[in-house]
């Protein structure tokens, strides 16, 4: 019987590493490392899964990501030996479980460092659009994750080169925030969901899943994408669902998450929700066979060609023959 993976949906996202376009392998490696170092001990299956997934990613990411992961694992006492060797780390002595990095040799004189990236370069670095299937996998992974895993996902989305959705126009966002707050005061979940979906251009299914999620992290993303003030979001938490709003821990946890959540992370997640809708629509209407549409068309019967083509012979006028005139 196979043990559950460290991260729900992680194996599905590993396919992104082999596709052209969006490259989120650095983000996947950072998330996996952050999840692993959270626990002091791991089972044999968890260690095996970590070694297998990390080994595939370490050689395929950029130097900055590899250095960041190396720094995290260098001070973690339960880093597997295989990963230590792959990252060039070693234990200082057998009695001390803490791995130590090798001594750094003096750096040779190098060319002057390049200047900071320009605004145009930053815009280009953040213009990798999500494919519908990839967006659906990210959305599904987020909804299936636990509270701590969702926080890590949102934190790492801020550093990805994925293209975020455009901001909601200020006038439309202000009108939506006012309507949402009124619906929350009345505990009108139905109208709250309808307004949220219209303001963020989400389908009714996604909007309902965001609003009714028991954890509350998707609602925090949606509110941040609208630019909802923190005080308004806290009132929404307390009144929209009286059962959850009466929990001080629930309101306090989501309020802290909301204050730390960046607008870019929320807009990237919004792009994933919108893209997942396209993936569902394509799967619904895609033919089961590649030539279904061609075979479904009824062949037209061949038309018989006339014996005499137009213009081949002069027309015979009635009454022109047998006349003596």
VOBA-1610 file (N, C-alpha, C; in pm, whole numbers, padded with zeros to 5 digits, always signed):
BEGIN
Unk+00085-00119+00000Unk+00000+00000+00000Unk+00088+00125+00000Unk+00068+00212-00095Unk+00154+00329-00109Unk+00114+00437-00010Unk+00214+00500+00054Unk+00187+00606+00149Unk+00143+00732+00076Unk+00067+00815+00147Unk+00019+00940+00089Unk+00136+01032+00061Unk+00133+01109-00047Unk+00245+01198-00079Unk+00254+01310+00022Unk+00375+01368+00029Unk+00396+01480+00121Unk+00306+01597+00086Unk+00278+01615-00041Unk+00203+01731-00086Unk+00093+01683-00180Unk-00037+01703-00149Unk-00144+01655-00238Unk-00135+01721-00374Unk-00139+01640-00480Unk-00133+01692-00614Unk+00005+01725-00664Unk+00110+01696-00584Unk+00246+01735-00624Unk+00291+01654-00745Unk+00256+01524-00748Unk+00298+01442-00862Unk+00236+01494-00991Unk+00113+01544-00984Unk+00052+01599-01104Unk+00124+01724-01152Unk+00169+01806-01059Unk+00239+01928-01098Unk+00379+01900-01150Unk+00435+01784-01119Unk+00568+01753-01171Unk+00569+01748-01323Unk+00452+01725-01386Unk+00448+01725-01532Unk+00478+01862-01589Unk+00459+01969-01509Unk+00491+02103-01557Unk+00640+02118-01586Unk+00723+02038-01518Unk+00866+02047-01536Unk+00909+02002-01674Unk+00824+01926-01741Unk+00862+01872-01872Unk+00787+01941-01985Unk+00720+02048-01958Unk+00644+02117-02062Unk+00713+02246-02100Unk+00682+02294-02218Unk+00734+02422-02262Unk+00642+02531-02209Unk+00697+02650-02194Unk+00614+02762-02148Unk+00642+02794-02003Unk+00547+02764-01916Unk+00558+02799-01776Unk+00652+02702-01705Unk+00756+02753-01644Unk+00851+02671-01569Unk+00839+02706-01421Unk+00770+02621-01345Unk+00755+02647-01202Unk+00833+02545-01121Unk+00934+02483-01183Unk+01015+02388-01106Unk+01086+02453-00987Unk+01139+02578-01000Unk+01197+02640-00880Unk+01097+02655-00766Unk+00974+02692-00799Unk+00872+02706-00695Unk+00839+02571-00632Unk+00828+02468-00713Unk+00798+02335-00661Unk+00907+02288-00565Unk+01034+02313-00600Unk+01143+02269-00514Unk+01142+02346-00382Unk+01115+02476-00389Unk+01109+02555-00265Unk+00995+02508-00175Unk+00878+02483-00234Unk+00763+02438-00154Unk+00791+02303-00090Unk+00846+02211-00168Unk+00876+02079-00115Unk+00976+02086+00000Unk+01079+02169-00015Unk+01179+02184+00092Unk+01118+02246+00216Unk+01035+02349+00199Unk+00972+02414+00314Unk+00883+02316+00390Unk+00809+02234+00317Unk+00723+02136+00383Unk+00805+02032+00459Unk+00917+01992+00401Unk+00996+01884+00463Unk+01063+01931+00591Unk+01115+02053+00594Unk+01188+02099+00712Unk+01096+02143+00824Unk+00963+02144+00800Unk+00871+02182+00907Unk+00866+02076+01017Unk+00885+01950+00982Unk+00879+01842+01080Unk+01020+01803+01124Unk+01031+01763+01251Unk+01162+01724+01305Unk+01202+01584+01261Unk+01106+01495+01246Unk+01134+01357+01205Unk+01041+01320+01091Unk+01086+01222+01013Unk+01008+01174+00900Unk+01013+01022+00896Unk+00908+00964+00841Unk+00905+00819+00821Unk+00994+00783+00702Unk+01017+00652+00688Unk+01101+00606+00577Unk+01036+00638+00442Unk+00903+00627+00434Unk+00835+00658+00309Unk+00843+00806+00275Unk+00827+00891+00377Unk+00838+01034+00352Unk+00978+01073+00306Unk+01080+01014+00368Unk+01217+01043+00328Unk+01244+00995+00186Unk+01191+00878+00153Unk+01211+00824+00018Unk+01144+00914-00086Unk+01021+00961-00057Unk+00952+01049-00150Unk+01027+01182-00165Unk+01077+01233-00056Unk+01151+01360-00062Unk+01277+01346-00146Unk+01351+01238-00126Unk+01473+01215-00202Unk+01442+01200-00350Unk+01336+01125-00381Unk+01302+01100-00521Unk+01261+01229-00593Unk+01174+01308-00530Unk+01126+01430-00595Unk+01234+01538-00600Unk+01308+01554-00490Unk+01409+01659-00485Unk+01525+01630-00581Unk+01563+01505-00591Unk+01675+01470-00680Unk+01644+01505-00825Unk+01515+01493-00863Unk+01477+01525-01000Unk+01478+01675-01027Unk+01460+01755-00923Unk+01446+01899-00942Unk+01576+01977-00922Unk+01665+01926-00838Unk+01786+02002-00803Unk+01869+02035-00927Unk+01882+01938-01018Unk+01966+01959-01136Unk+01897+02042-01243Unk+01767+02073-01225Unk+01692+02140-01331Unk+01652+02282-01295Unk+01694+02333-01179Unk+01655+02467-01138Unk+01773+02563-01153Unk+01747+02690-01136Unk+01851+02791-01150Unk+01940+02792-01027Unk+02054+02860-01038Unk+02151+02863-00928Unk+02096+02930-00803Unk+02015+03034-00820Unk+01961+03103-00703Unk+01869+03013-00623Unk+01784+02937-00691Unk+01694+02845-00620Unk+01773+02734-00554Unk+01873+02680-00625Unk+01954+02573-00567Unk+02028+02622-00444Unk+02078+02745-00448Unk+02149+02799-00332Unk+02054+02819-00213Unk+01931+02865-00240Unk+01835+02886-00132Unk+01797+02753-00067Unk+01774+02651-00149Unk+01740+02519-00095Unk+01858+02461-00019Unk+01978+02481-00071Unk+02099+02431-00005Unk+02116+02494+00133Unk+02086+02623+00142Unk+02098+02691+00271Unk+01996+02638+00371Unk+01873+02609+00325Unk+01771+02557+00416Unk+01808+02418+00468Unk+01856+02333+00378Unk+01886+02195+00416Unk+02019+02184+00491Unk+02108+02283+00477Unk+02237+02277+00545Unk+02221+02289+00696Unk+02114+02356+00742Unk+02093+02374+00886Unk+01981+02285+00939Unk+01932+02194+00853Unk+01827+02103+00897Unk+01890+01970+00936Unk+01871+01923+01059Unk+01945+01804+01106Unk+01902+01673+01041Unk+01781+01667+00981Unk+01733+01540+00926Unk+01740+01536+00774Unk+01829+01610+00715Unk+01845+01606+00570Unk+01898+01469+00527Unk+01834+01401+00431Unk+01883+01270+00387Unk+02025+01277+00331Unk+02098+01168+00349Unk+02237+01163+00305Unk+02248+01183+00154Unk+02153+01125+00078Unk+02159+01138-00067Unk+02150+01283-00111Unk+02067+01360-00044Unk+02052+01502-00080Unk+02174+01581-00035Unk+02232+01543+00082Unk+02355+01609+00126Unk+02465+01594+00022Unk+02480+01473-00028Unk+02584+01447-00128Unk+02555+01522-00258Unk+02428+01528-00296Unk+02393+01593-00422Unk+02417+01743-00415Unk+02401+01802-00297Unk+02421+01944-00280Unk+02564+01980-00238Unk+02648+01879-00222Unk+02786+01905-00183Unk+02802+01940-00037Unk+02710+01893+00048Unk+02718+01917+00191Unk+02780+01797+00261Unk+02834+01819+00379Unk+02891+01709+00455Unk+02868+01734+00603Unk+02868+01630+00679Unk+02856+01641+00824Unk+02994+01673+00882Unk+02995+01762+00982Unk+03124+01802+01038Unk+03193+01688+01110Unk+03118+01603+01181Unk+03173+01484+01245Unk+03059+01388+01273Unk+03087+01259+01292Unk+02980+01161+01312Unk+02896+01187+01435Unk+02949+01254+01536Unk+02875+01278+01658Unk+02774+01392+01643Unk+02794+01476+01545Unk+02709+01593+01528Unk+02622+01574+01404Unk+02488+01564+01423Unk+02401+01541+01308Unk+02384+01662+01219Unk+02426+01779+01264Unk+02408+01900+01185Unk+02504+01902+01067Unk+02454+01904+00941Unk+02544+01909+00826Unk+02611+02045+00815Unk+02730+02046+00764Unk+02804+02170+00748Unk+02850+02182+00603Unk+02844+02301+00551Unk+02886+02325+00414Unk+03038+02331+00407Unk+03097+02291+00294Unk+03242+02298+00282Unk+03292+02441+00284Unk+03420+02454+00314Unk+03480+02588+00320Unk+03472+02654+00183Unk+03450+02783+00184Unk+03436+02860+00060Unk+03573+02911+00019Unk+03615+02875-00101Unk+03744+02920-00150Unk+03736+03066-00191Unk+03850+03136-00185Unk+03848+03277-00225Unk+03801+03293-00368Unk+03713+03386-00387Unk+03657+03408-00521Unk+03758+03480-00610Unk+03766+03436-00732Unk+03855+03500-00829Unk+03794+03632-00875Unk+03879+03726-00914Unk+03824+03854-00963Unk+03733+03829-01082Unk+03620+03889-01077Unk+03522+03869-01184Unk+03482+04004-01241Unk+03406+03995-01347Unk+03359+04117-01412Unk+03261+04189-01322Unk+03245+04317-01338Unk+03151+04393-01255Unk+03010+04335-01264Unk+02944+04332-01151Unk+02810+04276-01147Unk+02715+04361-01230Unk+02620+04292-01290Unk+02523+04363-01372Unk+02434+04448-01285Unk+02383+04555-01340Unk+02297+04644-01265Unk+02162+04580-01238Unk+02080+04643-01155Unk+01948+04589-01123Unk+01861+04581-01247Unk+01770+04484-01254Unk+01686+04471-01373Unk+01596+04593-01391Unk+01574+04626-01515Unk+01489+04740-01545Unk+01343+04700-01528Unk+01257+04799-01532Unk+01113+04773-01519Unk+01062+04687-01634Unk+01114+04710-01754Unk+01072+04629-01869Unk+01113+04483-01850Unk+01234+04459-01797Unk+01277+04322-01774Unk+01191+04254-01668Unk+01151+04328-01566Unk+01064+04269-01464Unk+00929+04234-01523Unk+00877+04320-01611Unk+00749+04289-01673Unk+00760+04166-01762Unk+00871+04152-01836Unk+00890+04036-01921Unk+00902+03909-01838Unk+00966+03918-01722Unk+00984+03801-01637Unk+00854+03754-01576Unk+00751+03837-01576Unk+00624+03801-01514Unk+00514+03788-01618Unk+00549+03747-01739Unk+00451+03739-01846Unk+00428+03598-01896Unk+00460+03497-01814Unk+00439+03358-01854Unk+00297+03317-01817Unk+00214+03303-01917Unk+00074+03272-01892Unk+00058+03125-01856Unk-00042+03097-01776Unk-00072+02960-01737Unk-00155+02893-01844Unk-00121+02770-01877Unk-00206+02690-01963Unk-00328+02643-01883Unk-00441+02620-01950Unk-00561+02581-01875Unk-00542+02457-01789Unk-00475+02353-01842Unk-00457+02232-01763Unk-00368+02256-01642Unk-00264+02338-01660Unk-00176+02370-01548Unk-00250+02451-01443Unk-00332+02545-01489Unk-00411+02625-01395Unk-00507+02537-01315Unk-00567+02439-01382Unk-00659+02349-01312Unk-00585+02267-01207Unk-00463+02223-01237Unk-00387+02144-01139Unk-00348+02229-01018Unk-00307+02354-01042Unk-00272+02442-00931Unk-00394+02470-00844Unk-00509+02497-00908Unk-00631+02524-00833Unk-00672+02402-00751Unk-00666+02284-00813Unk-00703+02163-00741Unk-00607+02135-00626Unk-00478+02157-00647Unk-00380+02136-00541Unk-00405+02231-00424Unk-00440+02356-00454Unk-00463+02454-00348Unk-00584+02416-00264Unk-00693+02376-00327Unk-00813+02340-00252Unk-00793+02212-00171Unk-00704+02122-00218Unk-00682+01997-00147Unk-00580+02008-00035Unk-00507+02119-00027Unk-00399+02133+00071Unk-00454+02171+00208Unk-00371+02151+00309Unk-00406+02191+00445Unk-00379+02340+00463Unk-00411+02392+00582Unk-00396+02535+00607Unk-00250+02579+00595Unk-00158+02503+00656Unk-00017+02541+00650Unk+00037+02529+00508Unk-00008+02429+00434Unk+00038+02411+00296Unk-00015+02523+00207Unk-00139+02567+00232Unk-00194+02678+00153Unk-00114+02806+00177Unk-00076+02829+00301Unk+00004+02948+00330Unk+00137+02944+00255Unk+00200+02827+00247Unk+00325+02814+00174Unk+00306+02835+00025Unk+00197+02782-00028Unk+00169+02801-00171Unk+00154+02949-00203Unk+00076+03019-00123Unk+00054+03162-00148Unk+00183+03241-00133Unk+00266+03202-00037Unk+00394+03272-00018Unk+00484+03254-00141Unk+00487+03132-00195Unk+00576+03105-00308Unk+00520+03158-00440Unk+00388+03175-00449Unk+00332+03232-00573Unk+00381+03374-00596Unk+00416+03444-00491Unk+00463+03581-00506Unk+00596+03588-00579Unk+00674+03478-00578Unk+00807+03477-00638Unk+00811+03408-00774Unk+00699+03353-00818Unk+00698+03283-00946Unk+00689+03380-01063Unk+00735+03338-01182Unk+00721+03424-01300Unk+00586+03411-01368Unk+00489+03348-01302Unk+00358+03330-01363Unk+00287+03465-01376Unk+00212+03477-01483Unk+00141+03602-01511Unk+00018+03613-01422Unk+00004+03724-01352Unk-00110+03746-01265Unk-00225+03809-01344Unk-00346+03793-01292Unk-00461+03859-01353Unk-00450+04010-01334Unk-00515+04082-01422Unk-00516+04228-01409Unk-00598+04269-01286Unk-00563+04383-01229Unk-00639+04433-01114Unk-00783+04464-01154Unk-00873+04444-01059Unk-01012+04481-01082Unk-01020+04634-01083Unk-01090+04695-01179Unk-01102+04842-01179Unk-01148+04895-01044Unk-01091+05009-01004Unk-01115+05060-00868Unk-01262+05087-00841Unk-01332+05144-00937Unk-01475+05175-00915Unk-01556+05047-00899Unk-01528+04948-00984Unk-01601+04820-00974Unk-01567+04749-00844Unk-01440+04754-00803Unk-01400+04688-00679Unk-01465+04753-00558Unk-01470+04888-00556Unk-01532+04957-00443Unk-01680+04923-00431Unk-01749+04919-00545Unk-01891+04883-00542Unk-01911+04739-00495Unk-01822+04650-00540Unk-01834+04509-00499Unk-01806+04493-00349Unk-01707+04564-00297Unk-01673+04553-00154Unk-01791+04598-00068Unk-01855+04707-00108Unk-01971+04756-00032Unk-02086+04654-00035Unk-02112+04596-00153Unk-02219+04497-00164Unk-02186+04371-00084Unk-02061+04327-00089Unk-02021+04207-00016Unk-02033+04227+00134Unk-01996+04345+00183Unk-02005+04369+00326Unk-02151+04368+00372Unk-02241+04427+00293Unk-02383+04427+00327Unk-02439+04285+00327Unk-02400+04205+00227Unk-02446+04067+00223Unk-02392+03986+00340Unk-02268+04014+00381Unk-02211+03943+00496Unk-02284+03978+00624Unk-02321+04106+00644Unk-02396+04147+00763Unk-02529+04073+00771Unk-02591+04050+00656Unk-02718+03979+00653Unk-02702+03827+00648Unk-02576+03778+00649Unk-02547+03634+00637Unk-02612+03576+00511Unk-02615+03657+00406Unk-02674+03615+00278Unk-02564+03556+00191Unk-02539+03427+00210Unk-02430+03361+00139Unk-02456+03356-00011Unk-02581+03339-00049Unk-02613+03326-00192Unk-02579+03453-00269Unk-02627+03568-00219Unk-02597+03694-00288Unk-02449+03732-00274Unk-02387+03694-00163Unk-02244+03718-00146Unk-02166+03643-00255Unk-02202+03518-00277Unk-02134+03436-00378Unk-02157+03491-00517Unk-02281+03534-00545Unk-02313+03588-00677Unk-02233+03713-00706Unk-02225+03806-00609Unk-02152+03930-00630Unk-02002+03905-00644Unk-01948+03813-00563Unk-01805+03783-00572Unk-01769+03725-00708Unk-01853+03634-00758Unk-01826+03575-00888Unk-01831+03676-01001Unk-01928+03770-00995Unk-01939+03871-01099Unk-01822+03970-01093Unk-01782+04007-00972Unk-01674+04104-00959Unk-01540+04048-01005Unk-01514+03919-00977Unk-01386+03858-01011Unk-01391+03779-01142Unk-01506+03781-01208Unk-01524+03709-01336Unk-01494+03560-01314Unk-01563+03501-01219Unk-01551+03359-01190Unk-01683+03290-01218Unk-01677+03162-01252Unk-01800+03086-01271Unk-01869+03066-01137Unk-01995+03034-01141Unk-02070+03013-01017Unk-02013+02896-00937Unk-01960+02795-01007Unk-01904+02679-00936Unk-01779+02718-00858Unk-01687+02790-00924Unk-01565+02832-00856Unk-01597+02930-00743Unk-01687+03025-00769Unk-01722+03124-00666Unk-01781+03056-00543Unk-01868+02957-00565Unk-01926+02885-00451Unk-01820+02807-00375Unk-01725+02748-00448Unk-01618+02673-00382Unk-01529+02766-00300Unk-01506+02887-00350Unk-01424+02984-00277Unk-01494+03029-00149Unk-01623+03059-00158Unk-01696+03113-00044Unk-01722+03007+00062Unk-01755+02886+00020Unk-01795+02781+00115Unk-01678+02697+00164Unk-01556+02726+00122Unk-01441+02650+00171Unk-01428+02669+00322Unk-01421+02560+00399Unk-01418+02575+00546Unk-01289+02638+00597Unk-01180+02627+00524Unk-01054+02684+00572Unk-01051+02835+00566Unk-01111+02895+00462Unk-01116+03039+00450Unk-01005+03101+00368Unk-00900+03024+00334Unk-00789+03082+00258Unk-00832+03126+00117Unk-00917+03049+00045Unk-00962+03098-00086Unk-01039+03230-00076Unk-01121+03245+00028Unk-01194+03371+00046Unk-01097+03486+00071Unk-00990+03460+00145Unk-00889+03564+00168Unk-00823+03605+00036Unk-00794+03510-00050Unk-00736+03542-00181Unk-00831+03628-00264Unk-00959+03588-00265Unk-01057+03663-00343Unk-01071+03806-00291Unk-01076+03822-00159Unk-01089+03956-00101Unk-00965+04041-00130Unk-00847+03979-00122Unk-00722+04053-00151Unk-00717+04094-00298Unk-00766+04008-00388Unk-00770+04042-00530Unk-00861+04161-00557Unk-00964+04180-00474Unk-01052+04295-00487Unk-00995+04419-00420Unk-00892+04402-00337Unk-00838+04515-00262Unk-00921+04550-00141Unk-00988+04452-00082Unk-01073+04477+00035Unk-00987+04515+00155Unk-01021+04623+00226Unk-00945+04660+00346Unk-00949+04550+00452Unk-00845+04543+00532Unk-00834+04438+00632Unk-00949+04442+00732Unk-00990+04561+00775Unk-01101+04572+00872Unk-01231+04519+00813Unk-01256+04546+00685Unk-01376+04496+00619Unk-01371+04345+00609Unk-01254+04290+00576Unk-01242+04145+00566Unk-01268+04078+00701Unk-01224+04138+00808Unk-01251+04081+00940Unk-01400+04080+00971Unk-01471+04186+00934Unk-01615+04189+00956Unk-01685+04084+00870Unk-01637+04065+00749Unk-01694+03961+00663Unk-01676+03824+00727Unk-01558+03798+00782Unk-01533+03669+00848Unk-01627+03647+00966Unk-01656+03751+01041Unk-01736+03735+01163Unk-01885+03719+01135Unk-01935+03780+01025Unk-02080+03782+01006Unk-02128+03690+00893Unk-02045+03661+00793Unk-02094+03582+00680Unk-02135+03443+00723Unk-02050+03377+00804Unk-02080+03244+00856Unk-02074+03251+01008Unk-02189+03261+01076Unk-02186+03276+01222Unk-02112+03165+01294Unk-02118+03042+01240Unk-02050+02931+01307Unk-01899+02951+01307Unk-01842+02989+01191Unk-01698+03012+01183Unk-01660+03147+01245Unk-01748+03246+01233Unk-01717+03378+01286Unk-01711+03383+01437Unk-01774+03286+01503Unk-01768+03282+01649Unk-01638+03224+01701Unk-01556+03167+01613Unk-01428+03110+01653Unk-01320+03218+01647Unk-01269+03255+01764Unk-01165+03358+01769Unk-01040+03311+01695Unk-01004+03184+01712Unk-00885+03132+01646Unk-00899+03139+01495Unk-01018+03105+01442Unk-01040+03106+01297Unk-01025+03248+01242Unk-01090+03345+01306Unk-01084+03483+01259Unk-00943+03539+01272Unk-00876+03510+01383Unk-00741+03564+01404Unk-00643+03504+01303Unk-00653+03373+01277Unk-00560+03307+01184Unk-00575+03364+01043Unk-00699+03378+00997Unk-00720+03430+00862Unk-00687+03579+00853Unk-00706+03653+00961Unk-00669+03794+00959Unk-00519+03812+00945Unk-00442+03729+01016Unk-00296+03733+01002Unk-00254+03694+00861Unk-00316+03589+00809Unk-00284+03547+00672Unk-00316+03659+00573Unk-00427+03726+00593Unk-00469+03831+00500Unk-00371+03949+00502Unk-00323+03985+00621Unk-00230+04097+00632Unk-00096+04065+00565Unk-00057+03938+00566Unk+00071+03898+00506Unk+00059+03863+00358Unk-00062+03839+00312Unk-00084+03797+00174Unk-00059+03914+00080Unk+00022+03890-00024Unk+00051+03995-00121Unk-00058+03998-00229Unk-00074+04115-00288Unk-00174+04128-00394Unk-00137+04042-00514Unk-00008+04031-00544Unk+00034+03951-00659Unk-00002+03803-00641Unk+00021+03748-00521Unk-00014+03608-00496Unk-00162+03584-00518Unk-00244+03678-00469Unk-00389+03663-00486Unk-00429+03671-00633Unk-00365+03759-00710Unk-00400+03772-00851Unk-00349+03654-00933Unk-00237+03594-00895Unk-00192+03473-00963Unk-00289+03358-00937Unk-00336+03345-00811Unk-00434+03241-00780Unk-00565+03266-00854Unk-00603+03395-00868Unk-00723+03428-00945Unk-00706+03385-01091Unk-00588+03403-01147Unk-00561+03357-01284Unk-00574+03206-01294Unk-00529+03134-01190Unk-00541+02988-01191Unk-00687+02945-01186Unk-00769+03014-01107Unk-00911+02979-01100Unk-00980+03005-01234Unk-00947+03116-01297Unk-01008+03144-01427Unk-00961+03044-01532Unk-00832+03010-01531Unk-00780+02913-01628Unk-00837+02775-01608Unk-00863+02735-01483Unk-00920+02603-01458Unk-01059+02590-01519Unk-01133+02699-01529Unk-01264+02697-01593Unk-01251+02663-01741Unk-01148+02717-01807Unk-01125+02686-01949Unk-01090+02539-01966Unk-01013+02483-01873Unk-00975+02342-01884Unk-01097+02252-01872Unk-01189+02286-01781Unk-01311+02206-01766Unk-01396+02215-01892Unk-01406+02336-01949Unk-01486+02351-02071Unk-01427+02274-02187Unk-01294+02277-02201Unk-01230+02202-02311Unk-01250+02053-02295Unk-01239+02004-02172Unk-01257+01860-02149Unk-01401+01818-02177Unk-01497+01908-02153Unk-01637+01874-02173Unk-01672+01863-02320Unk-01616+01951-02402Unk-01655+01956-02543Unk-01551+01895-02636Unk-01443+01839-02584Unk-01341+01781-02670Unk-01390+01647-02725Unk-01379+01619-02856Unk-01421+01489-02910Unk-01338+01377-02851Unk-01399+01257-02841Unk-01328+01144-02784Unk-01220+01092-02877Unk-01237+01110-03009Unk-01137+01070-03107Unk-01099+01191-03190Unk-00975+01190-03239Unk-00928+01308-03308Unk-01003+01335-03437Unk-01061+01229-03502Unk-01131+01248-03628Unk-01281+01237-03612Unk-01332+01253-03489Unk-01476+01242-03469Unk-01552+01347-03549Unk-01503+01471-03548Unk-01574+01577-03617Unk-01578+01552-03767Unk-01469+01496-03821Unk-01464+01472-03965Unk-01558+01358-04003Unk-01559+01250-03920Unk-01643+01136-03951Unk-01790+01164-03924Unk-01817+01263-03837Unk-01955+01292-03802Unk-02027+01362-03917Unk-01951+01430-04007Unk-02014+01502-04118Unk-02065+01402-04221Unk-02184+01426-04273Unk-02244+01336-04373Unk-02185+01370-04510Unk-02133+01266-04581Unk-02074+01295-04714Unk-02180+01341-04812Unk-02150+01441-04892Unk-02244+01494-04991Unk-02240+01407-05117Unk-02356+01374-05174Unk-02357+01292-05297Unk-02293+01368-05413Unk-02225+01291-05498Unk-02159+01352-05614Unk-02264+01394-05716Unk-02250+01509-05770Unk-02343+01559-05870Unk-02299+01517-06010Unk-02398+01466-06088Unk-02366+01424-06226Unk-02341+01546-06313Unk-02238+01535-06396Unk-02205+01645-06485Unk-02298+01643-06606Unk-02343+01756-06653Unk-02431+01757-06772Unk-02356+01707-06894Unk-02433+01645-06984Unk-02372+01589-07105Unk-02308+01699-07189Unk-02377+01813-07196Unk-02325+01924-07275Unk-02292+02038-07178Unk-02170+02078-07180Unk-02129+02185-07093Unk-02182+02319-07144Unk-02213+02408-07053Unk-02261+02540-07099Unk-02157+02609-07187Unk-02207+02660-07302Unk-02118+02732-07394Unk-02049+02642-07494Unk-02070+02506-07484Unk-02001+02416-07576Unk-02065+02418-07714Unk-02197+02442-07725Unk-02266+02441-07854Unk-02361+02560-07859Unk-02388+02615-07975Unk-02480+02728-07983Unk-02621+02686-07951Unk-02696+02771-07887Unk-02834+02739-07851Unk-02919+02739-07977Unk-03016+02646-07980Unk-03109+02632-08093Unk-03235+02706-08059Unk-03272+02802-08141Unk-03393+02880-08118Unk-03512+02813-08180Unk-03620+02809-08107Unk-03743+02743-08154Unk-03796+02816-08277Unk-03837+02737-08377Unk-03897+02796-08497Unk-03800+02847-08596Unk-03671+02827-08575Unk-03574+02879-08671Unk-03549+02786-08787Unk-03587+02650-08770Unk-03565+02553-08877Unk-03697+02530-08948Unk-03694+02487-09075Unk-03813+02458-09155Unk-03883+02581-09205Unk-03825+02691-09186Unk-03888+02816-09231Unk-03826+02856-09365Unk-03908+02886-09453Unk-03857+02924-09583Unk-03817+03066-09592Unk-03834+03135-09485Unk-03803+03278-09490Unk-03653+03299-09472
//
